[in-house]
């Protein structure tokens, strides 16, 4: 190994474990925050959402009338 690499490794080993844990915990929290972002809650374009796009929600209110034709309308009439 070259001396620069050895010095770098020794510097890493000398860092107390608590500092390493705190630094990695902060990095994990930052990465989780990035994963939680989508086009709805950030400035990302919708094309950046990938396959995790939320299901579309209808903006229309549901009607009060039942669907279908008039009751007892019968079938087609031939005259």
C-alpha positions as CSV (number, residue, x, y, z in Angstrom):
1,X,0.0,0.0,0.0
2,X,1.1,3.5,-0.6
3,X,1.7,5.8,2.4
4,X,-1.2,8.2,1.4
5,X,-3.7,5.3,1.5
6,X,-2.3,4.0,4.7
7,X,-2.6,7.5,6.3
8,X,-6.2,7.8,5.1
9,X,-7.1,4.4,6.5
10,X,-5.5,5.2,9.9
11,X,-7.4,8.5,10.0
12,X,-10.6,6.6,9.4
13,X,-9.8,4.1,12.1
14,X,-9.0,6.8,14.6
15,X,-12.5,8.5,14.3
16,X,-14.5,7.4,17.3
17,X,-17.4,5.1,16.6
18,X,-20.0,7.5,17.9
19,X,-19.0,10.1,15.3
20,X,-19.3,7.5,12.5
21,X,-22.7,6.4,13.7
22,X,-23.9,10.0,13.9
23,X,-22.6,10.8,10.4
24,X,-24.2,7.6,8.9
25,X,-27.5,8.2,10.7
26,X,-27.7,11.7,9.3
27,X,-26.9,10.4,5.8
28,X,-29.5,7.7,6.1
29,X,-32.1,10.3,7.2
30,X,-31.2,12.5,4.2
31,X,-31.5,9.6,1.8
32,X,-34.9,8.6,3.2
33,X,-36.1,12.2,2.8
34,X,-35.0,12.1,-0.9
35,X,-36.9,8.8,-1.4
36,X,-40.1,10.2,0.1
37,X,-40.2,13.1,-2.4
38,X,-42.4,12.8,-5.5
39,X,-43.8,15.3,-7.9
40,X,-46.7,16.0,-5.6
41,X,-44.6,17.3,-2.6
42,X,-41.5,18.7,-4.3
43,X,-40.4,20.5,-7.4
44,X,-39.7,17.3,-9.3
45,X,-41.4,16.8,-12.6
46,X,-44.0,14.0,-12.9
47,X,-41.8,12.1,-15.2
48,X,-39.3,11.7,-12.4
49,X,-41.8,9.7,-10.3
50,X,-41.0,6.5,-12.2
51,X,-43.2,3.5,-11.5
52,X,-44.3,4.8,-8.0
53,X,-46.9,7.2,-9.4
54,X,-49.9,7.6,-7.1
55,X,-53.3,6.3,-8.4
56,X,-55.3,9.1,-10.1
57,X,-58.0,10.6,-8.0
58,X,-61.2,11.9,-9.6
59,X,-62.0,15.6,-9.0
60,X,-65.7,15.1,-9.8
61,X,-68.3,14.6,-7.1
62,X,-70.3,11.4,-7.3
63,X,-73.8,11.9,-8.7
64,X,-77.0,11.5,-6.6
65,X,-78.9,9.6,-9.3
66,X,-78.7,5.9,-10.0
67,X,-76.9,4.9,-13.2
68,X,-78.8,3.3,-16.1
69,X,-81.9,4.0,-18.0
70,X,-85.5,4.6,-16.9
71,X,-87.2,1.9,-15.0
72,X,-89.6,-0.3,-17.0
73,X,-88.4,1.2,-20.2
74,X,-88.4,-2.3,-21.8
75,X,-86.4,-3.3,-24.8
76,X,-86.3,-1.9,-28.3
77,X,-89.6,-1.3,-29.9
78,X,-90.2,-2.1,-33.6
79,X,-93.1,-0.3,-35.2
